[in-house]
């Protein structure tokens, strides 16, 4: 559905996007993950038509953005990472105002506004002034506004930012419901466990480049051998650490009390050989196991470029 080809964008000497390539299929909830400054918001603004790239192309259902900008924008709903200020507007008036931008007015606008307000769970707040709503309610209202023209593709930039756990749960359920109704969704968030529960696909961006993308299951499987290998010692920890430092498949060693965590690139047979080598050299190992992969640990592995040993106190 969405295809980004060789997208580049600079701000002065800073490169925000560096030949970024990304494909999102119809019906996906695509989680866009990356450190601050990685290029997530820049990408989203370009796709939404709010920024022009220096080079590259964006396609939606085969429609090229720059040559068919009006048709392209009609297919997209954009929810920014901030709400804005709307003094003296009630929630329903806010919805009717945005409906009028799309040429929807009168009773049709009011009916549509009520339907969307109900969809995001704000029916009892229809006549409440926007500036008196909680942050979570404002976020939901902003999402309802992005749906006013019934777009096929939604861009949600940090929709759960600053929300309490209950409000985050409500937002997550609304997004899942929209996906069931046929919306394809691109969503960025720093709340990685919730993204992994909600998204069908993820992409990790760093320094303006896509580092890895695919289904959560595919990425976890391909990166499984990079999951931390954790061990604990009853005696001989120093001997075990010496063995780890000499092993060519060990990249990082993190020590905390009698527990040691490493990034080990070997297979199961090589794990067994490593364990046997430590025992042979006088290490008493009471625990030795791979940690279960998750999106948060995957993100740390891909974006952590530090080498060598780190000690935690």
N, C-alpha and C positions, 0 to 999 in steps of 0.2 A: 504493500500500500504506500508507505513512505520510503523513498530512496534518496539518500544524500551521497553525492559524488564529489570527492576531492574538495571539500569545503574549507576555505581559508579566510581568516579574518585577523587583522592586526590593529592594535591601538598604539600608535606611535611606534616605539621599539618593542612593545610587548606583543607576542604572538598568542592570540586567544585560541585560534583554531588552525591546525596544521595539516592540511589535506585530509580532513576527516571524512571517513566513509561509514555509512550506517544504513541498514535496511530493517524496516519494521513491517511485518506481515499483517494483513487484515485480521482483526479480532484479537490481537495481542494486547496485553498490558505490559508495556516495556519500561522497566526500571532503569533510569539513567543515573549512574553512580560515579562520583569522582570527588577529589579534594576541592576545597575552596579555590577558585581561580582556574579550575581545570578546563572550563569552556562550556559547562552545561547550560547556563542561562543564555550565553551568546548564541549557542546552537538553537535553543528554543525560540529566541527572539527572531532569528533569521528565518526559521521555519514558519513562524507566525506572520512574517512579512513586516516586522517592525524594524529590522536591520537589514542592510544589504551586505552580502559577503564581498570580499575582495576578489574571490574567484570560486569556481565550483558551481554545481547545479543541485537543485532540490526538486524532486518529482513527487506528486501525490496522485495515485491511480493513473500514472503515465502522463499527467499534466505537468509541464515544466513551469515553475513558479514565475520567473521573471517575464516570460512571454505571455502568460495567461494569469496575471496577478489577481484579477477580480474573481474569476472562476475558482482559483486556488484558495483564496481567503474564505469563500463561501463554504468550503468544506472543513474549515478549521475553527475550533473553539479554543480560546487561550485564557488561561487563568494565571496571572502573574503572581510573584511571591510577595506582593504587598497589596493591600485593599484600596488605599486611597481615602480621601475625605469627602463625604457627601452630607453636608449639614442641611437640616430641614427637609430631608427626603425620607418618607416612610419606605419600608421594604417593598411594598407593592408599587409605589410611585417610582422607585429605583428600577424595578423590572419593566414597568411601562415605558420609562425613559429609554432604556436600551432597546426595547421592542420597536420604538419609533424610529430608531436609527436604521433598522432593517425594513422600514415601511409598514410595520404592523401597528395598527392603532385601534382605538375604541374598544368595543366589547371583545374583539378577537385578541387584542393585546392583554386585556385583563384576564381572560380565560386562560391564555397561555401562561401568563405570569403566575396565576394561582396553581396551575398544574406543576410548574417547575418548583415553586416554593414548597408545595406538598412533597415533591420528589426528594427534596433535601431536608425535609422534616421541620419546616419553619411555618407551617400553616397558621399556628397561633401567634406568629410574630408579623403577619402581613401588614398590620396597621401600626407597627412599632417603628419609631425613628431609627434609621440606620446607625447613627452615631451612638445610640444607647445599647446596641447589641453587643454581646460578648465577642471576643476574638474568634472563637469557634463558629459562632453564628454568622459573623461577617464572612468567614472563609466559605461557609456553605452557600451563602447568598451570592458570593462572587462566582462560585461554581455554577449556580443556577443561571446567573447572567450569561455565562459562557455558552450555555445550551440554548439560548433564546432563538437562534436561527437553525436549530437542529443539525449541528455539524456532524460529520462522520468521524472526524479525527480530533481528539482532545489533547491539548498540551497543558499539563499541570505542573507548575514550577513550585516545588516545596509546599504542597497544599496543606500539610500537617505541621508546618513550622510554628513553633510556639504554642501548640495546643496541649491541653492536659490529656491524660490517658483516655478518658471517656470521649472527649471530642475527637481524638485521633481514631478511636474505634468507629465512631459514627461516620467519619470521613471515609475510612477504609471500606465500610459496608456500602456506602453510596457509590464509590468508585467501582466496586465489584458488581453492583446492580446495573450501572451504566454499561459496563462491559457485557453483561448478559443481554442488554437491549441492543447490542450490535455496535457499540462504540469501540474504536481502536484508540488506545490511550498511551501517551508518552508522559511519564511521571518522574520527576527528580525528588530525591529525599535523602536526608542524612540518617533517617531511622531505618537502618539496614535490616534488622530482623522482620519488621513489618513489610518491607518491600519483598523479601524472600517469600513471605506467606501469601502475598497478593499477586505478584507479577508472574506472568508466564515466561517472560524473557528478561534478561538484563544485559546492560552494556557498561563497562567500566572505562571511563575516559580520564586521561591524565595528560597535562601539557598540550591540550588541544588535539590529542590523538586517541583513537579507539584502541584500547589495550586488549580487550577481549569482549566478545558478545555471543549470545546464544541462549538456549533455555537454561534455567537454573540447574536442572539435572545434568545436562551435557557439560556445563562448565565445571560443576563439582566433580564429575567423573574424570574429565581430562586433567584436572588439577589435583586429583586425589592423592597422588604420591607426594605432593608438596604440603599436605596437611601436617601440622606439628606432630612430632613423635615425642611423647612424654615418658619419662622414667623417674623412678624414685629409688633411693639407695638406703640400706640400713647401715652398711659399712663400705669403706673403700670408694667413696664418691670421687676422690681425687684421681684414683686409678682409672675409673670409668671415664672421667672428663679427658684424661690424657689420650685414651683410645679414641674418643670422639674427635679430638682436635687433629688427629693423624689421619682420620678417614676422609677420603676424597669426596664422598657423597654427602658429608655434613657441611652445611653452609653457615648456619647461625647456631650459637649455643647460648641459651638464656638460663641463668642459675638463680633459683630462689629456695633458700634453705636446703632441704635434702631432695628437692625436685629439680630436674633438668629438662628443658624443652629445646628441641632442635628442629631445623628444617632438613629433612633427609630425603634425598632424591632417588633412593634405591627402591627395589621391589621387595616383595615379602621374603624371598630367599636371602636377599642381602640384609634385610632387617634381622633375620635369624642369625646370620653370620656376625653381624655387629653385636648382638646380645651375647653370643658365645664368646666373642673376643673380649668383651668387658669382663665376663665371669672368669675367663682364663687368666686375665691379668689382675685378679684379686678384688673385683667389684661385686658387692652383694646387692643384686637388683631385686627389689620387692615388687616393682610395677614397671611395665613396659608396654605401651600401647599408642596407637594413632588416635589423635583427637578427631572427633566427627567434624567433617567439613561443614561450614556454614558461610553465608554471604559476608559476614563481618570479617571472619578470618581470611577469606579469599581476598577481600578488598585490601586488607593489611599486607598480605603476601605480595600482591601485584604492585601496590604503590609504595612499598617499603624498599628503598634502595640502599639501606645501610648494610654493611658487611661486618663480619667478625663477631666478637663476643660482647654481650651486654650483661651486666649484673644488676639485679633488682634487690633493693634493700627492703 
